[in-house]
Amino acid sequence: MFARLLRAGIRTGRISVIDHLGRRQDFGSGSPAVTLRLHDPKVSMEMGLNPWLKVGEAYMDGRLTIEEGSLYNLIEIGMVNTSGLMGAKMQRVMGVFNKLLRWWHQHNPVGLAQRNVAHHYDLSRQLFELFLDESMQYSCAYFQRPEASLAEAQQAKMRHIASKLLLEPGQKVLDIGCGWGGLGIYLAKTAGVKVTGVTLSREQHEVACQRVKAAGLEGQVEFKLQDYRLEPDRFDRIVSVGMFEHVGLKHFPEFFGKVEELLVEGGVALLHAIGRRDGPGHTNPWLRKYIFPGGYSPALSEVLPVIERTGLWVTDIEILRLHYAETLRCWRENFNRNRDKIRALYDERFCRMWEFYLIGSEVSFRYDYNMVFQIQMSRGIKAVPITRDYMFDWERQEAAAPKAKIAWKSGEAAE
């Protein structure tokens, strides 16, 4: 069944398959090219029936191995041939089926949301330290120069976000989904604001609090282990980076309603999230099962109508193309350099799972429908200037200013 799928769908690139009896078949032609070996008789049928889940599982379990080429080649071929592999009729059927189920898949009430977050973000902090930059930014970087390092691009991302927040010393800022605290610490150190961050990850919360002490920002930055929906205070500025993908479509009104409730009159909010350019869809079943349960990256057509109903002004929208592909490339390269250490933390199956995740995500941003959007919102028509010059002016000024060192870990010297 897998052979039938490949024969009908591969138009760009070549996949060669050696079955469990040693028989070889070739599908497509040209490059990229990859040769797969299947190690039992059932795996072909399973992948033919549900390739979007079973190919990843077969690779994780060692039932599918790659003898020529690479996993990157395999996923790249699959991504560029998606329409041929699925077929128009199958795409329609699967689209209807997944849209019916996505309300269940994206059910993230208080409580369940924390369990879904813990599945991914409460993994060992050593894992993330082995492939992220020193500020531990686990979201799309901003490559102002193609040759920029990952650390430089993540610094540029934080600076780019700060430029849209119109920060002034003493303002109160809420960071929804604060991660390991890097952005909140950067904003406090750079702009003199008071930051409250909320996260559902116990591991992230513990690290973020340690980093506040290392940076000498107690009293100015506070991180809470708390659902954003339970936050009672009000804020001059609200920012959320890489968290909205875990909200779920049915909870969008709840999210934006809470942003509107927490934002003071004349306040500004910025949402940075992964989106899809091809309209409403569903989360890949392998990614949903193994990496991000409850997650969904929405189309702008699913987001903007909800914002409109809150009464918030959408004052700026920016689409970041290919920046995340380059970010994921850096993470993948760091992961590969530290694979032995990661294997020691977990096992080889985990490494193959994470490799499949990083490559699949990179290829989706490079060749398929994924992008990142930044939406600036405000309470009031006059909350932000009527031209975008203020963003560029602040960003260039900050980029040119002498940098004070931020101590990201205990024992580092801060300035």
N, C-alpha and C positions, 0 to 999 in steps of 0.2 A: 504493500500500500504506500509505503514511503517512496518507492521507486516510481510508482504511478504519479504521485504528487510532483516529484522532481521532473519527470519527463514532460509533464504538462506545463510546469511553471517556470523553469530556468531558461531565461533568455539572455542574461548577461552573466558572464563568468562560467566556471565549470566546477561541478561537484562529482567526484568519483566515489562510489560506494563499494566496499568489499564486505560481503555478508558473512555470517558465522560459518559458512561452508567454504569460504575462500573465493567465491565467485565475484567478479568485478563488473560493474556497470558504470558508464560515463554519461553525464547529463550536462548539456550546454557545451560551450566552448570558450576559448580565450581566457582572459584573466579578469579578476583574481581566480585562482584555482586551489582546490583543497581535496584531499583524499581522506575519507572516513572509513573506519572499520567498526562493524557492528558485531557484538560479542555474544548475542543470544538470539534465538529465532523470534522472540516476542517483540523486541524493541522496534523492528521495522513497522509492524502493524500499529503499535502505540504511537509512534511519531507520525505515521500517515494519518491517523484519526485526529490527533490533536498536537500538531507540531509546535504551537506556540507555548505549550506547557512541557511536552514530553522530550523535545530536543534538549532543553536545558537540564531536565532531570537525568536523562541518559548520560550527558556529559559529566554531571556531578557525580553520578554513581559509577563511572568508568565502564558503562555498557556501550558507550560510543567513545572511541578515541580517534585522534587525528594523527595520521601517518605522514602526510605531506601538507604543506601550507600551515595555517594557524587558525585558532579559534576566531581571531579577528576576521580572517578571510571568509570563514563559514558564515558568521553573523552578517558581514557586509553583503555577501551574495544573497542571503535570505532577505535582507532589508531592501535591497534595490529591486528584488523580484517579487515583492509582497503581493502586488496586484495579480500577477500571473499565478502565483502559488495558491492564492485564495480563490480566484475566479469571481466574477461579478455576482453570480447567484449565491455562492457561499458567503461572500462579504455581506450581502443583504441579510441573509439568515442569521449569521453570527452577530451582525449589528443589532438586529431586533432582540435576539436572545440576551446579549450582554447589557443592552439598555434596560431590559426588564429586571435584570439581576443587580444592576449597579446601585440601586437604592439600598439593597441589603448589604452589598459589598462595602458601601461607603457610610455605613451606620456608625457614627462616632459620638455617642452621647458622653457626658461626663462619666468617667470610670472606665468604660471600654476604650475611650480615646487614649487613656494612659497605658493600658495594656498593649494597644497597637503600637504606640510610640516605644515602649520598652522592648518590643520584639527586635527593633533595629538599633535604637540609640543607647540602650543599656548594655550593649556589647562592651568588651574590654576597652578602656580608654587607650591602652597600648596599641590596639589595632588602629585606631584613628590617628594616633600620633605617628604611626609608621607610614602613612601615605598623605596626610594633610600638611599644610604649611604650619609654621610655628604658632600662628594665631588661631589655628584650628577652625578655619572657616570651611564649613561643609556645605557650601552653596556656590553658585556660578561666580567665577572671578571675572575681572574686567581687563581685557588685554588691550591697553592703549597702544602698545608696541608688540608686533609679532614675536619679538625675541625676549619679551619680558619673562622673568622667572615667575613661578607660581606665587611666591611670597609677594613680589612686586605687584602682580595682578590682583591679588586679594586685598592688598593695601589700597590699590586704585579703586576696587569695588566699594570698600568702606567709605573712601573719600567721595566717590560718585554718589553714593546714597546720602551721605551727610550734606552734600551740596543741594539736595532737593528738599531738605528738612528745614532750611532757614533757621538754623539754631542760634540761640543767644544764651550767654552765661546765665545760669540759675534756672533755666526752663526745666520743667519736669517731662521726662521722656519715658514712654512705655515701650519695651521691646517684647513683642509677642512671639514666643518660640525662640528664646535667646540663645539656644545651643550651649556651647562651652564659654559663652560670655564675651567673645572677642569683639563683636560690634559694639556692645554696650560700653565696654572698657575704652574702646577707641573713641566713641562719642564723648564720653566724660572727660577723657584726657585731652582731646583736641578742642572741644567747644565749651568745656566748663559747665556742662549740663548735669542734672541729677537724673540718674537712670534707674528704673525699676524693670527687671527682666523676669519673665515667667517661662517655665518649662515644665513638661510632664516627665522628663527623664531624670531619674535619681542620679545616674552616673554623671550626666551633664551638669546638674545642679551642684553636685559636690565639687566637681572640677572648677566650675564658674566661681563659686565662693572662694576657693583657694586662690584663684587668679586675682580676685579683687584685693585680697590681702597682699599678694605679691606685688601688685601695682600700687599699693598704698592708697587705695580709693575707698576704704571703709567710711561710711557716712555719706558718700556721694553716689555709690552704686550698690544696689541691693538686688539679689536674685532669689526668686521664690520658686518652690516646688508646688505649682498651682496651675489649675486650668484657667485660661484667660477669662472664661465666662464668669469666674468667681471674683474677679478684680473689682473692688469697690471705689477706688480713687478716680480722679479725673486728671487729664494730662494735656500739656501744651502741644506735645508731639507724640505720635505713635508710629512705630516702624515694625514691620514683620518681614523676615527674610527666610525663605525656604520652609515655612511652616504651613502655608495655605494649602499646599498639596495634600496635607493630612486632614483637612477640614471635612471634605465630602460635600457633594453637590447639595444634598438635602439640608446641610447646615450653613450654607452660604448666607441666608437671611439672618441667622443667628450671629454669624461672624461680623458682618457689616453693621448690623444693628448695635452690636456691642461697641464697635469702633466709634460709631456716631454718638453713643451714650457716654463713652469715656473721654471724648475729645471736647475740650473747651471751645467756646465761641471764638472763631478766628484761628483755631488750631489746624495743624497740618498732619496728614498721615501719609505714609509711603508703604505700598505693598510690592514686594519682590517675590515672584513665584514662577514656577515652570508652567508653561501653557502649551497648547496645541494649535497649529495653524489650520488644521483641516476640519474644524467644527467639532461639535459634541461627539464623544466617543466613549471608550472604556479603558480600564487599565489592563495591560498585558497580564494574562493569568499566572505566568511564572513569576513575574515581578510582584504581583499581589500576594501570592502564596508564600514566597521565600524572603522577600525583601521589605515591602511596604504594605502590610495588611491595612485595609481601610483607606489607602491612598488613591488620589485621582488628580491628574493635571488637566485643568479645564480649558476650554476655548474661551476667548474674550466674549463671545456671544452669550456665554453662560454666566459671565461675571458682571458685565456692565449693566444689564437690566436690574440686577439685584441692588447694585450701588445706587442706581437711579431712584429706586423705591425708598431708599433711606433719606433722601434729600441732600446727601453729601454732594459737593461739587467735584467732578473729575477735572483736575486742573492740568494734568500732563500724563501722557502715556509714552513709554519708550519700549521698543522691542529689541532685545539683544539676540542677535543671530551668531551662531558659531562660537560665541564666547564659552558656552558650557562644553562644547565639543573639545576645545583646547584645555579647559579645566580638567575634564575627565581624562584626557590624554596624559596630563601631568600626574594625576592620581594613579592611573594605571601603571605608568613608568615607575613611580615610587613604590607601588605595591609589588611589582615584579622584582625590584631591587631588594625588597625586604621579605620576599616570599618565605624564605626559610624561617625567619623569626615569627611570621604569622602562622605558619604551619605548626610551630612549637606551641603557640598560644591555643590553637584549635586543632585542625587536622587537614589532610589533603583534600577531603571532600569539601570542607569549608572554603579552602583556597580556590577550588574549581568553581564553587558557587559564586564567590566574590568576583572572580575573574570574569565569569559570564555576565554578572551584573554590571561591572564597570565597562566592559567592551560593548555590551548591548546598549547601555545608556549613551556612550560616546557616539556610536554609529547612528542612533536615532536622532541625535542632535546634528550630526554631520550630513545625513542623507535623507532623513524622513521628516516627520511633522513637528518635532519638538522645538521649542524656543523658550526664552525667558521674557516675561513682561514686568515692567515697573509702572505701577499706577500711583500717581500722586493725587490725593484727595484733600479737601478742606471743608471746614464749616464756615462758610461765608465767601461771597464773591470777591472780596478784597483781601483775602488772607494771604495771597501770594502776588508778586508783581505780574503785570500783564505781558511781559516778555520774558524769555528764558535766559537773558544775559546774566542774571544773578547766579545761576547755577555754574556757568562757565567761569565767571569771575572768582567765585569762592573756591572752586576746584583748582584753578590755576594758582591762586594765591596760596592755598594750602600745600599744593605740590611743591611750590618753590620755597616754602618756609623751612628753616632748620627744624629737624625732627628730634623731639624728645623720645628717648628710648622707653618703650613699654616693657615692663618685666612680665612676661607671660607665665613664668614658673617661679616657684619659691627658690630663693638663693640668687636670682638674677638681680643685677643692679638696675634700678629705675632712675630716670632723671626727671 
